[in-house]
Amino acid sequence: HVQQCGAVLSAVWMTVVVGASTGLSSTASAVGSCAAASSSSSVATGECPLPPEMKQRYSVLNNTRVSPDSNILTVGFEGREYLGWDPLIPTCISVSYEGKEDVEDDGGEDDKKILAKSYSPISHPSKKGTFDLLVKAYPYQPGGGVGAYLCGLKAGDSFEAKVKSQRIMHSSPEVLGRWSHVGLVAGGTGIAPLFQILQILLREDHTKISILSVNCFEHDILLKAEVDELVKQHPERISVTYTLTGEQKEGYKLGRGNVDMALEALPHPSEENIMIFVCGKDGFVETWGGNVVREKTTDGSKGKKIQGPLLGILKDAGYDASQVFKY
């Protein structure tokens, strides 16, 4: 066990030395995590658990189809109590998958490329030993395929992933104790990360939550039963509005959204201490709040994502950039 942990610590230390110019916090925490593990119950198994930010294997415990093209996976992990670092802060993982490109190499075989896609669990971050992922298997396109790969896994299979760094939302990764009324604008699978925020907020007894779920057809609405059940359990705190873009049905609004819909379904911009989260595909986020952009870099590398100016429906409805976060 000492040799195994020593090897991990050596690798981590080399990362610290090489990456010193870009910051030490996350890697340094890996050293601390592994060192702490040497005195924990992991000694009995002869294994040194890896910290969340390092790539590792996660085991599929169950895989259930919940719509024609979407599954919920229950995933297990070992070596630590929670998926992330804090049981009250939203988590997100980056799943790696060796996909295939459309071109062939000189040997006549498909070239392979490591693909990665981010997923936010729908389970509360305080869940111990497991977490749940909502995954949609989008039709294949070059550079894609992670969703289909995950949906095709069976109980007993495993995949490689790492926990991404905490998302800073207007200066802090925390969601508890910050706002009196929160709006969640979800486009399709954008409900997944917002559902996790919803669950965290329900740990408090005063935050009101207004949900606007936008989908093409009724059968596309993901987590509807779960959201509706929470509304029944907390009618004084949670409200939900569903709107469809591909069909008009009784009980649903029609369209992707507009100013009137925003002001009716979400916290009003004149209210104090509110926050509107928007999550969905790029075009959906652009429609509601403007594009998320990337910082410019001097070396031509991909800069980190930043909020960009508030535009779209929410700006037209009178919201301020400080009241909106494009998730």
ZAFI-821092 format. One record per residue (C-alpha): residue in three letters; y, z, x negated; residue number from 0. Coordinates in nm, 3 decimals. Each point is the difference from the previous one (the first is absolute). Layout:
REM residues N
node resn = Ala; v = Y; w = Z; u = X; resi = NUM
...
REM end
This chain:
REM residues 327
node resn = His; v = 0.000; w = 0.000; u = 0.000; resi = 0
node resn = Val; v = 0.238; w = 0.085; u = -0.285; resi = 1
node resn = Gln; v = -0.064; w = -0.341; u = -0.155; resi = 2
node resn = Gln; v = 0.057; w = -0.178; u = 0.333; resi = 3
node resn = Cys; v = 0.326; w = 0.180; u = 0.071; resi = 4
node resn = Gly; v = 0.104; w = -0.047; u = -0.360; resi = 5
node resn = Ala; v = -0.042; w = -0.374; u = 0.034; resi = 6
node resn = Val; v = 0.212; w = -0.007; u = 0.316; resi = 7
node resn = Leu; v = 0.267; w = 0.216; u = -0.160; resi = 8
node resn = Ser; v = 0.007; w = -0.225; u = -0.307; resi = 9
node resn = Ala; v = 0.048; w = -0.306; u = 0.219; resi = 10
node resn = Val; v = 0.274; w = 0.170; u = 0.198; resi = 11
node resn = Trp; v = 0.172; w = 0.117; u = -0.320; resi = 12
node resn = Met; v = 0.002; w = -0.355; u = -0.134; resi = 13
node resn = Thr; v = 0.162; w = -0.111; u = 0.326; resi = 14
node resn = Val; v = 0.264; w = 0.268; u = -0.044; resi = 15
node resn = Val; v = 0.078; w = -0.119; u = -0.354; resi = 16
node resn = Val; v = 0.008; w = -0.370; u = 0.089; resi = 17
node resn = Gly; v = 0.195; w = 0.053; u = 0.322; resi = 18
node resn = Ala; v = 0.251; w = 0.253; u = -0.133; resi = 19
node resn = Ser; v = 0.290; w = -0.238; u = 0.049; resi = 20
node resn = Thr; v = -0.073; w = -0.043; u = 0.370; resi = 21
node resn = Gly; v = -0.043; w = 0.365; u = 0.099; resi = 22
node resn = Leu; v = -0.263; w = 0.271; u = -0.040; resi = 23
node resn = Ser; v = -0.008; w = 0.186; u = 0.329; resi = 24
node resn = Ser; v = -0.300; w = -0.156; u = 0.176; resi = 25
node resn = Thr; v = -0.212; w = -0.039; u = -0.313; resi = 26
node resn = Ala; v = 0.087; w = 0.346; u = -0.122; resi = 27
node resn = Ser; v = -0.120; w = 0.134; u = 0.332; resi = 28
node resn = Ala; v = -0.330; w = -0.176; u = -0.065; resi = 29
node resn = Val; v = -0.040; w = 0.203; u = -0.318; resi = 30
node resn = Gly; v = 0.074; w = 0.318; u = 0.189; resi = 31
node resn = Ser; v = -0.239; w = -0.093; u = 0.281; resi = 32
node resn = Cys; v = -0.286; w = -0.073; u = -0.235; resi = 33
node resn = Ala; v = 0.064; w = 0.309; u = -0.206; resi = 34
node resn = Ala; v = 0.000; w = 0.212; u = 0.312; resi = 35
node resn = Ala; v = -0.322; w = -0.161; u = 0.111; resi = 36
node resn = Ser; v = -0.177; w = 0.119; u = -0.314; resi = 37
node resn = Ser; v = 0.023; w = 0.355; u = 0.133; resi = 38
node resn = Ser; v = -0.090; w = -0.089; u = 0.361; resi = 39
node resn = Ser; v = -0.324; w = -0.055; u = 0.187; resi = 40
node resn = Ser; v = -0.023; w = -0.346; u = -0.156; resi = 41
node resn = Val; v = -0.146; w = 0.168; u = -0.309; resi = 42
node resn = Ala; v = -0.316; w = 0.059; u = 0.201; resi = 43
node resn = Thr; v = -0.042; w = -0.371; u = 0.071; resi = 44
node resn = Gly; v = 0.087; w = -0.113; u = -0.351; resi = 45
node resn = Glu; v = 0.277; w = -0.227; u = 0.129; resi = 46
node resn = Cys; v = 0.373; w = -0.001; u = -0.062; resi = 47
node resn = Pro; v = 0.179; w = -0.100; u = 0.323; resi = 48
node resn = Leu; v = 0.268; w = -0.263; u = -0.035; resi = 49
node resn = Pro; v = 0.351; w = 0.070; u = 0.130; resi = 50
node resn = Pro; v = 0.123; w = -0.197; u = 0.304; resi = 51
node resn = Glu; v = 0.212; w = -0.248; u = -0.195; resi = 52
node resn = Met; v = -0.293; w = -0.131; u = -0.206; resi = 53
node resn = Lys; v = -0.232; w = -0.274; u = 0.126; resi = 54
node resn = Gln; v = -0.332; w = 0.134; u = 0.125; resi = 55
node resn = Arg; v = -0.280; w = -0.075; u = 0.242; resi = 56
node resn = Tyr; v = 0.025; w = 0.109; u = 0.364; resi = 57
node resn = Ser; v = -0.306; w = 0.010; u = 0.226; resi = 58
node resn = Val; v = -0.019; w = -0.151; u = 0.348; resi = 59
node resn = Leu; v = -0.150; w = 0.257; u = 0.237; resi = 60
node resn = Asn; v = 0.046; w = -0.199; u = 0.321; resi = 61
node resn = Asn; v = 0.142; w = -0.337; u = 0.103; resi = 62
node resn = Thr; v = 0.078; w = -0.059; u = 0.368; resi = 63
node resn = Arg; v = 0.133; w = -0.319; u = 0.162; resi = 64
node resn = Val; v = 0.293; w = 0.093; u = 0.227; resi = 65
node resn = Ser; v = 0.133; w = -0.346; u = 0.090; resi = 66
node resn = Pro; v = -0.115; w = -0.360; u = -0.048; resi = 67
node resn = Asp; v = 0.140; w = -0.002; u = -0.355; resi = 68
node resn = Ser; v = 0.066; w = 0.363; u = -0.094; resi = 69
node resn = Asn; v = -0.212; w = 0.293; u = -0.117; resi = 70
node resn = Ile; v = 0.047; w = 0.371; u = -0.065; resi = 71
node resn = Leu; v = -0.170; w = 0.120; u = -0.317; resi = 72
node resn = Thr; v = -0.077; w = 0.364; u = -0.070; resi = 73
node resn = Val; v = 0.011; w = 0.039; u = -0.377; resi = 74
node resn = Gly; v = -0.117; w = 0.287; u = -0.217; resi = 75
node resn = Phe; v = 0.110; w = 0.125; u = -0.339; resi = 76
node resn = Glu; v = -0.100; w = 0.280; u = -0.237; resi = 77
node resn = Gly; v = 0.156; w = 0.212; u = -0.272; resi = 78
node resn = Arg; v = 0.312; w = 0.113; u = 0.186; resi = 79
node resn = Glu; v = 0.093; w = 0.150; u = 0.333; resi = 80
node resn = Tyr; v = 0.251; w = -0.254; u = 0.134; resi = 81
node resn = Leu; v = 0.041; w = -0.374; u = -0.045; resi = 82
node resn = Gly; v = 0.351; w = 0.040; u = -0.143; resi = 83
node resn = Trp; v = 0.198; w = 0.273; u = -0.167; resi = 84
node resn = Asp; v = 0.151; w = 0.172; u = 0.303; resi = 85
node resn = Pro; v = -0.172; w = 0.054; u = 0.339; resi = 86
node resn = Leu; v = 0.327; w = -0.050; u = 0.190; resi = 87
node resn = Ile; v = 0.130; w = -0.318; u = -0.166; resi = 88
node resn = Pro; v = -0.106; w = -0.352; u = 0.111; resi = 89
node resn = Thr; v = -0.257; w = -0.173; u = -0.219; resi = 90
node resn = Cys; v = -0.070; w = -0.362; u = -0.086; resi = 91
node resn = Ile; v = -0.278; w = -0.157; u = -0.205; resi = 92
node resn = Ser; v = -0.023; w = -0.329; u = -0.188; resi = 93
node resn = Val; v = -0.342; w = -0.160; u = 0.043; resi = 94
node resn = Ser; v = -0.125; w = -0.233; u = -0.276; resi = 95
node resn = Tyr; v = -0.236; w = -0.286; u = 0.071; resi = 96
node resn = Glu; v = -0.138; w = -0.278; u = -0.218; resi = 97
node resn = Gly; v = 0.077; w = -0.298; u = 0.219; resi = 98
node resn = Lys; v = -0.048; w = -0.372; u = -0.053; resi = 99
node resn = Glu; v = 0.260; w = -0.263; u = -0.067; resi = 100
node resn = Asp; v = -0.016; w = -0.349; u = 0.157; resi = 101
node resn = Val; v = -0.027; w = -0.178; u = -0.334; resi = 102
node resn = Glu; v = -0.305; w = -0.040; u = -0.222; resi = 103
node resn = Asp; v = -0.018; w = 0.061; u = -0.374; resi = 104
node resn = Asp; v = -0.166; w = -0.230; u = -0.256; resi = 105
node resn = Gly; v = -0.335; w = 0.160; u = 0.069; resi = 106
node resn = Gly; v = 0.012; w = -0.104; u = 0.363; resi = 107
node resn = Glu; v = 0.017; w = 0.356; u = 0.130; resi = 108
node resn = Asp; v = 0.273; w = 0.153; u = 0.207; resi = 109
node resn = Asp; v = 0.264; w = 0.179; u = -0.203; resi = 110
node resn = Lys; v = 0.031; w = 0.366; u = 0.091; resi = 111
node resn = Lys; v = 0.320; w = 0.196; u = 0.027; resi = 112
node resn = Ile; v = 0.060; w = 0.369; u = 0.058; resi = 113
node resn = Leu; v = 0.179; w = 0.033; u = 0.331; resi = 114
node resn = Ala; v = 0.172; w = 0.314; u = 0.126; resi = 115
node resn = Lys; v = 0.133; w = 0.108; u = 0.336; resi = 116
node resn = Ser; v = 0.161; w = 0.324; u = 0.115; resi = 117
node resn = Tyr; v = -0.124; w = 0.202; u = 0.296; resi = 118
node resn = Ser; v = 0.135; w = 0.319; u = 0.153; resi = 119
node resn = Pro; v = -0.268; w = 0.226; u = 0.149; resi = 120
node resn = Ile; v = 0.030; w = 0.075; u = 0.371; resi = 121
node resn = Ser; v = -0.140; w = 0.349; u = -0.055; resi = 122
node resn = His; v = 0.214; w = 0.303; u = -0.080; resi = 123
node resn = Pro; v = 0.048; w = 0.042; u = -0.378; resi = 124
node resn = Ser; v = -0.134; w = 0.357; u = 0.026; resi = 125
node resn = Lys; v = -0.346; w = -0.129; u = 0.097; resi = 126
node resn = Lys; v = -0.248; w = 0.126; u = -0.260; resi = 127
node resn = Gly; v = -0.254; w = -0.221; u = -0.173; resi = 128
node resn = Thr; v = 0.048; w = -0.306; u = 0.222; resi = 129
node resn = Phe; v = 0.266; w = -0.228; u = 0.143; resi = 130
node resn = Asp; v = 0.012; w = -0.278; u = 0.260; resi = 131
node resn = Leu; v = 0.128; w = -0.353; u = -0.054; resi = 132
node resn = Leu; v = 0.098; w = -0.253; u = 0.265; resi = 133
node resn = Val; v = -0.068; w = -0.345; u = -0.147; resi = 134
node resn = Lys; v = 0.058; w = -0.346; u = 0.142; resi = 135
node resn = Ala; v = -0.204; w = -0.293; u = -0.130; resi = 136
node resn = Tyr; v = 0.266; w = -0.272; u = -0.017; resi = 137
node resn = Pro; v = -0.117; w = -0.363; u = -0.030; resi = 138
node resn = Tyr; v = -0.055; w = -0.100; u = -0.361; resi = 139
node resn = Gln; v = 0.292; w = -0.129; u = -0.201; resi = 140
node resn = Pro; v = 0.046; w = -0.037; u = -0.378; resi = 141
node resn = Gly; v = 0.071; w = 0.340; u = -0.154; resi = 142
node resn = Gly; v = -0.135; w = 0.181; u = 0.306; resi = 143
node resn = Gly; v = -0.331; w = 0.124; u = 0.128; resi = 144
node resn = Val; v = 0.012; w = 0.375; u = -0.064; resi = 145
node resn = Gly; v = -0.001; w = 0.080; u = 0.372; resi = 146
node resn = Ala; v = -0.306; w = -0.216; u = 0.068; resi = 147
node resn = Tyr; v = -0.172; w = 0.156; u = -0.302; resi = 148
node resn = Leu; v = 0.057; w = 0.354; u = 0.130; resi = 149
node resn = Cys; v = -0.102; w = -0.088; u = 0.355; resi = 150
node resn = Gly; v = -0.325; w = -0.139; u = -0.138; resi = 151
node resn = Leu; v = -0.101; w = 0.320; u = -0.180; resi = 152
node resn = Lys; v = -0.281; w = 0.215; u = 0.137; resi = 153
node resn = Ala; v = -0.065; w = 0.372; u = -0.009; resi = 154
node resn = Gly; v = -0.113; w = 0.081; u = -0.353; resi = 155
node resn = Asp; v = 0.211; w = -0.273; u = -0.162; resi = 156
node resn = Ser; v = 0.299; w = 0.087; u = -0.217; resi = 157
node resn = Phe; v = 0.326; w = -0.160; u = -0.109; resi = 158
node resn = Glu; v = 0.253; w = 0.054; u = -0.276; resi = 159
node resn = Ala; v = 0.345; w = 0.139; u = 0.079; resi = 160
node resn = Lys; v = 0.276; w = 0.227; u = -0.124; resi = 161
node resn = Val; v = 0.256; w = 0.211; u = 0.183; resi = 162
node resn = Lys; v = 0.349; w = -0.145; u = -0.029; resi = 163
node resn = Ser; v = 0.298; w = 0.210; u = -0.100; resi = 164
node resn = Gln; v = 0.176; w = 0.185; u = 0.280; resi = 165
node resn = Arg; v = 0.241; w = -0.214; u = 0.201; resi = 166
node resn = Ile; v = 0.358; w = 0.124; u = -0.026; resi = 167
node resn = Met; v = 0.168; w = -0.021; u = 0.340; resi = 168
node resn = His; v = 0.374; w = 0.054; u = -0.035; resi = 169
node resn = Ser; v = -0.032; w = 0.230; u = -0.304; resi = 170
node resn = Ser; v = -0.322; w = 0.183; u = 0.090; resi = 171
node resn = Pro; v = -0.370; w = -0.073; u = 0.072; resi = 172
node resn = Glu; v = -0.010; w = 0.278; u = 0.262; resi = 173
node resn = Val; v = 0.016; w = -0.060; u = 0.375; resi = 174
node resn = Leu; v = -0.023; w = 0.355; u = 0.134; resi = 175
node resn = Gly; v = 0.316; w = 0.192; u = 0.081; resi = 176
node resn = Arg; v = 0.237; w = -0.292; u = -0.052; resi = 177
node resn = Trp; v = 0.072; w = -0.158; u = 0.339; resi = 178
node resn = Ser; v = 0.025; w = 0.111; u = 0.362; resi = 179
node resn = His; v = -0.097; w = -0.337; u = 0.151; resi = 180
node resn = Val; v = -0.206; w = -0.273; u = -0.169; resi = 181
node resn = Gly; v = -0.055; w = -0.358; u = 0.114; resi = 182
node resn = Leu; v = -0.308; w = -0.196; u = -0.111; resi = 183
node resn = Val; v = 0.024; w = -0.380; u = 0.032; resi = 184
node resn = Ala; v = -0.342; w = -0.151; u = -0.068; resi = 185
node resn = Gly; v = -0.095; w = -0.365; u = -0.016; resi = 186
node resn = Gly; v = -0.379; w = -0.050; u = 0.024; resi = 187
node resn = Thr; v = -0.176; w = 0.185; u = -0.282; resi = 188
node resn = Gly; v = 0.335; w = 0.156; u = -0.090; resi = 189
node resn = Ile; v = -0.110; w = 0.278; u = 0.236; resi = 190
node resn = Ala; v = -0.237; w = 0.135; u = -0.270; resi = 191
node resn = Pro; v = 0.247; w = 0.166; u = -0.239; resi = 192
node resn = Leu; v = 0.221; w = 0.103; u = 0.291; resi = 193
node resn = Phe; v = -0.296; w = 0.166; u = 0.171; resi = 194
node resn = Gln; v = -0.045; w = 0.216; u = -0.308; resi = 195
node resn = Ile; v = 0.368; w = 0.097; u = 0.015; resi = 196
node resn = Leu; v = -0.046; w = 0.079; u = 0.370; resi = 197
node resn = Gln; v = -0.285; w = 0.237; u = -0.079; resi = 198
node resn = Ile; v = 0.200; w = 0.177; u = -0.269; resi = 199
node resn = Leu; v = 0.300; w = 0.041; u = 0.230; resi = 200
node resn = Leu; v = -0.221; w = 0.157; u = 0.266; resi = 201
node resn = Arg; v = -0.057; w = 0.292; u = -0.236; resi = 202
node resn = Glu; v = 0.353; w = 0.105; u = 0.091; resi = 203
node resn = Asp; v = 0.087; w = 0.116; u = 0.347; resi = 204
node resn = His; v = 0.341; w = -0.159; u = 0.056; resi = 205
node resn = Thr; v = 0.022; w = -0.355; u = -0.139; resi = 206
node resn = Lys; v = 0.007; w = -0.261; u = 0.278; resi = 207
node resn = Ile; v = -0.174; w = -0.333; u = -0.066; resi = 208
node resn = Ser; v = 0.068; w = -0.332; u = 0.176; resi = 209
node resn = Ile; v = -0.248; w = -0.280; u = -0.070; resi = 210
node resn = Leu; v = 0.060; w = -0.373; u = 0.052; resi = 211
node resn = Ser; v = -0.321; w = -0.200; u = -0.053; resi = 212
node resn = Val; v = 0.038; w = -0.379; u = -0.020; resi = 213
node resn = Asn; v = -0.307; w = -0.224; u = 0.024; resi = 214
node resn = Cys; v = -0.093; w = -0.354; u = 0.102; resi = 215
node resn = Phe; v = -0.260; w = 0.076; u = 0.268; resi = 216
node resn = Glu; v = -0.125; w = 0.314; u = 0.169; resi = 217
node resn = His; v = -0.331; w = -0.013; u = -0.185; resi = 218
node resn = Asp; v = 0.191; w = -0.006; u = -0.331; resi = 219
node resn = Ile; v = 0.144; w = 0.348; u = 0.052; resi = 220
node resn = Leu; v = -0.157; w = 0.226; u = -0.264; resi = 221
node resn = Leu; v = -0.033; w = 0.379; u = 0.041; resi = 222
node resn = Lys; v = 0.117; w = -0.028; u = 0.362; resi = 223
node resn = Ala; v = -0.252; w = 0.252; u = 0.131; resi = 224
node resn = Glu; v = 0.090; w = 0.244; u = -0.276; resi = 225
node resn = Val; v = 0.376; w = -0.036; u = 0.055; resi = 226
node resn = Asp; v = -0.036; w = 0.029; u = 0.379; resi = 227
node resn = Glu; v = -0.208; w = 0.316; u = -0.040; resi = 228
node resn = Leu; v = 0.267; w = 0.159; u = -0.220; resi = 229
node resn = Val; v = 0.263; w = -0.088; u = 0.261; resi = 230
node resn = Lys; v = -0.211; w = 0.181; u = 0.261; resi = 231
node resn = Gln; v = -0.035; w = 0.302; u = -0.227; resi = 232
node resn = His; v = 0.371; w = 0.013; u = -0.091; resi = 233
node resn = Pro; v = 0.192; w = -0.161; u = 0.288; resi = 234
node resn = Glu; v = 0.314; w = 0.196; u = -0.081; resi = 235
node resn = Arg; v = 0.006; w = -0.127; u = -0.358; resi = 236
node resn = Ile; v = -0.153; w = -0.350; u = -0.012; resi = 237
node resn = Ser; v = 0.084; w = -0.317; u = 0.191; resi = 238
node resn = Val; v = -0.143; w = -0.348; u = -0.053; resi = 239
node resn = Thr; v = 0.115; w = -0.349; u = 0.100; resi = 240
node resn = Tyr; v = -0.229; w = -0.302; u = -0.035; resi = 241
node resn = Thr; v = 0.129; w = -0.356; u = -0.015; resi = 242
node resn = Leu; v = -0.196; w = -0.325; u = -0.024; resi = 243
node resn = Thr; v = 0.115; w = -0.329; u = -0.149; resi = 244
node resn = Gly; v = -0.283; w = -0.226; u = 0.117; resi = 245
node resn = Glu; v = -0.048; w = 0.094; u = 0.364; resi = 246
node resn = Gln; v = 0.181; w = 0.168; u = 0.286; resi = 247
node resn = Lys; v = -0.193; w = 0.282; u = 0.163; resi = 248
node resn = Glu; v = 0.085; w = 0.282; u = 0.235; resi = 249
node resn = Gly; v = 0.083; w = 0.321; u = -0.183; resi = 250
node resn = Tyr; v = 0.117; w = -0.180; u = -0.315; resi = 251
node resn = Lys; v = 0.334; w = -0.129; u = -0.116; resi = 252
node resn = Leu; v = 0.027; w = -0.358; u = -0.120; resi = 253
node resn = Gly; v = 0.121; w = -0.119; u = -0.338; resi = 254
node resn = Arg; v = 0.022; w = 0.102; u = -0.363; resi = 255
node resn = Gly; v = 0.304; w = 0.214; u = 0.063; resi = 256
node resn = Asn; v = 0.373; w = -0.005; u = 0.067; resi = 257
node resn = Val; v = 0.296; w = 0.236; u = 0.008; resi = 258
node resn = Asp; v = -0.064; w = 0.116; u = 0.356; resi = 259
node resn = Met; v = -0.364; w = 0.077; u = -0.079; resi = 260
node resn = Ala; v = 0.097; w = 0.195; u = -0.312; resi = 261
node resn = Leu; v = 0.256; w = 0.214; u = 0.183; resi = 262
node resn = Glu; v = -0.243; w = 0.068; u = 0.285; resi = 263
node resn = Ala; v = -0.314; w = 0.076; u = -0.201; resi = 264
node resn = Leu; v = 0.137; w = 0.170; u = -0.314; resi = 265
node resn = Pro; v = 0.232; w = 0.290; u = -0.088; resi = 266
node resn = His; v = 0.356; w = -0.107; u = 0.075; resi = 267
node resn = Pro; v = 0.216; w = -0.065; u = -0.310; resi = 268
node resn = Ser; v = 0.255; w = 0.252; u = 0.132; resi = 269
node resn = Glu; v = -0.254; w = 0.283; u = -0.022; resi = 270
node resn = Glu; v = 0.025; w = 0.233; u = -0.297; resi = 271
node resn = Asn; v = -0.273; w = 0.035; u = -0.260; resi = 272
node resn = Ile; v = -0.218; w = -0.298; u = 0.095; resi = 273
node resn = Met; v = -0.217; w = -0.240; u = -0.200; resi = 274
node resn = Ile; v = -0.151; w = -0.338; u = 0.095; resi = 275
node resn = Phe; v = -0.306; w = -0.116; u = -0.196; resi = 276
node resn = Val; v = -0.085; w = -0.372; u = 0.016; resi = 277
node resn = Cys; v = -0.337; w = -0.128; u = -0.118; resi = 278
node resn = Gly; v = -0.178; w = -0.334; u = 0.035; resi = 279
node resn = Lys; v = -0.029; w = -0.338; u = -0.166; resi = 280
node resn = Asp; v = 0.302; w = -0.126; u = -0.194; resi = 281
node resn = Gly; v = 0.134; w = -0.217; u = 0.283; resi = 282
node resn = Phe; v = -0.022; w = 0.288; u = 0.246; resi = 283
node resn = Val; v = 0.187; w = 0.238; u = -0.229; resi = 284
node resn = Glu; v = 0.263; w = -0.268; u = -0.064; resi = 285
node resn = Thr; v = 0.052; w = -0.046; u = 0.375; resi = 286
node resn = Trp; v = 0.052; w = 0.369; u = 0.060; resi = 287
node resn = Gly; v = 0.175; w = 0.120; u = -0.315; resi = 288
node resn = Gly; v = 0.037; w = -0.273; u = -0.258; resi = 289
node resn = Asn; v = -0.214; w = -0.075; u = -0.304; resi = 290
node resn = Val; v = -0.127; w = 0.255; u = -0.247; resi = 291
node resn = Val; v = 0.111; w = -0.134; u = -0.339; resi = 292
node resn = Arg; v = -0.088; w = 0.058; u = -0.363; resi = 293
node resn = Glu; v = 0.220; w = 0.127; u = -0.278; resi = 294
node resn = Lys; v = 0.099; w = -0.256; u = -0.259; resi = 295
node resn = Thr; v = -0.153; w = 0.048; u = -0.344; resi = 296
node resn = Thr; v = 0.117; w = -0.122; u = -0.339; resi = 297
node resn = Asp; v = -0.345; w = -0.110; u = -0.118; resi = 298
node resn = Gly; v = -0.093; w = -0.208; u = 0.303; resi = 299
node resn = Ser; v = -0.265; w = 0.245; u = 0.119; resi = 300
node resn = Lys; v = -0.039; w = 0.096; u = 0.365; resi = 301
node resn = Gly; v = 0.250; w = 0.274; u = 0.081; resi = 302
node resn = Lys; v = -0.072; w = 0.292; u = 0.227; resi = 303
node resn = Lys; v = 0.061; w = -0.035; u = 0.372; resi = 304
node resn = Ile; v = 0.328; w = 0.127; u = 0.142; resi = 305
node resn = Gln; v = 0.127; w = 0.015; u = 0.356; resi = 306
node resn = Gly; v = 0.266; w = -0.269; u = -0.017; resi = 307
node resn = Pro; v = 0.282; w = -0.020; u = 0.255; resi = 308
node resn = Leu; v = -0.065; w = 0.090; u = 0.363; resi = 309
node resn = Leu; v = -0.001; w = -0.317; u = 0.212; resi = 310
node resn = Gly; v = -0.171; w = -0.129; u = 0.311; resi = 311
node resn = Ile; v = -0.045; w = 0.169; u = 0.336; resi = 312
node resn = Leu; v = 0.065; w = 0.354; u = -0.121; resi = 313
node resn = Lys; v = 0.330; w = -0.094; u = -0.163; resi = 314
node resn = Asp; v = 0.105; w = -0.188; u = 0.314; resi = 315
node resn = Ala; v = -0.093; w = 0.307; u = 0.207; resi = 316
node resn = Gly; v = 0.240; w = 0.216; u = -0.199; resi = 317
node resn = Tyr; v = -0.231; w = 0.189; u = -0.234; resi = 318
node resn = Asp; v = 0.115; w = 0.095; u = -0.349; resi = 319
node resn = Ala; v = -0.207; w = -0.071; u = -0.312; resi = 320
node resn = Ser; v = -0.037; w = 0.375; u = -0.050; resi = 321
node resn = Gln; v = -0.182; w = 0.017; u = 0.335; resi = 322
node resn = Val; v = -0.261; w = -0.266; u = -0.083; resi = 323
node resn = Phe; v = -0.287; w = -0.026; u = -0.247; resi = 324
node resn = Lys; v = -0.194; w = -0.325; u = -0.039; resi = 325
node resn = Tyr; v = -0.349; w = 0.127; u = -0.070; resi = 326
REM end
